[in-house]
Amino acid sequence: MLVAGLATAVAAVAVHELWWGLPVIALLAVAGLVAVGRGWSTRLPLAVGFVGGVAWVVPARPEGDYAIATSGRGYGLLLVAFVVLLAALATLPRPRRGGLHETEVPPT
């Protein structure tokens, strides 16, 4: 999932400046999160890979330019990455405490 998120981020950076790029990126990012389902080993690594891939290209390149421009579309891509991470974190299942199963009643 981490590699899939990273690959999605690379594709997102490549097309985010096209007129259709940012809406398609946002749609595909949300669809990817929905498709993999909630989970610590599914949705979270996908989101971390996506955000990490976008964050990796934010600093200036050796040539002196940037892969993500300081334009509306560039900030839009950063916003999509932030929303993807927030959505993944907000929908994580709660960790189990003390080995109780969902059907067991905790001691009172």
C-alpha positions in Angstrom: 0.0 0.0 0.0 2.9 2.3 0.7 4.3 1.8 -2.8 0.9 2.3 -4.3 0.5 5.6 -2.5 3.9 6.7 -3.6 3.2 5.8 -7.2 -0.1 7.7 -7.0 1.8 10.8 -5.7 4.3 10.7 -8.5 1.4 10.5 -11.1 -0.3 13.3 -9.2 2.7 15.6 -9.3 3.1 14.9 -13.0 -0.5 15.9 -14.0 -1.6 18.4 -11.3 -0.9 21.4 -13.6 -3.1 20.2 -16.4 -6.6 21.6 -16.4 -8.1 18.3 -15.7 -5.3 17.0 -13.4 -6.3 18.3 -10.0 -10.0 17.1 -10.1 -8.9 13.7 -11.4 -6.3 13.4 -8.7 -8.8 14.3 -5.9 -11.3 11.8 -7.3 -8.8 9.0 -7.6 -7.3 9.7 -4.2 -10.7 9.5 -2.5 -11.6 6.4 -4.6 -8.4 4.7 -3.6 -9.1 5.3 0.1 -12.6 3.9 -0.2 -11.5 0.9 -2.3 -8.9 -0.3 0.2 -11.1 0.0 3.2 -10.3 1.1 6.8 -7.3 -0.3 8.4 -3.9 0.2 9.9 -2.3 -1.9 7.2 -4.4 -0.7 4.2 -5.7 2.9 4.2 -3.0 4.5 6.5 0.0 3.2 4.5 -1.7 4.3 1.2 -2.2 7.8 2.6 1.3 8.0 4.1 2.8 6.9 0.8 0.7 9.6 -1.1 1.6 12.4 1.4 5.2 11.3 1.5 5.5 11.2 -2.2 4.1 14.7 -2.5 6.2 16.0 0.3 9.3 14.5 -1.2 9.0 16.8 -4.3 8.1 20.0 -2.4 11.7 21.2 -1.8 13.6 22.9 -4.6 15.3 20.8 -7.2 19.0 21.1 -8.0 18.1 23.2 -11.1 16.6 25.8 -8.8 12.9 25.2 -9.8 10.1 23.4 -8.1 8.1 20.3 -9.1 5.0 21.8 -7.4 4.6 25.5 -8.3 3.3 28.1 -5.9 0.1 28.4 -7.9 -3.5 27.6 -7.1 -3.1 24.1 -8.6 0.1 23.5 -6.6 -1.6 24.5 -3.3 -4.6 22.4 -4.4 -2.4 19.4 -4.7 -1.0 20.0 -1.2 -4.5 20.4 0.1 -5.6 17.1 -1.5 -2.6 15.4 0.2 -3.5 16.9 3.5 -7.2 15.8 3.2 -6.1 12.3 2.2 -4.0 12.0 5.4 -6.8 13.5 7.6 -9.4 11.1 6.1 -7.1 8.1 6.6 -6.4 9.1 10.2 -10.0 10.0 11.0 -11.3 6.6 9.8 -8.8 4.3 11.5 -10.5 1.6 13.5 -10.0 1.9 17.3 -7.3 -0.4 18.6 -8.4 -3.2 20.8 -7.8 -3.0 24.5 -6.7 -5.9 26.5 -7.5 -8.5 23.9 -11.3 -8.2 24.2 -13.2 -9.2 21.2 -16.0 -7.1 19.9 -18.7 -9.5 21.2 -17.2 -9.7 24.7 -18.5 -7.5 27.4 -15.8 -5.7 29.4 -15.6 -6.4 33.1 -17.4 -3.9 35.4 
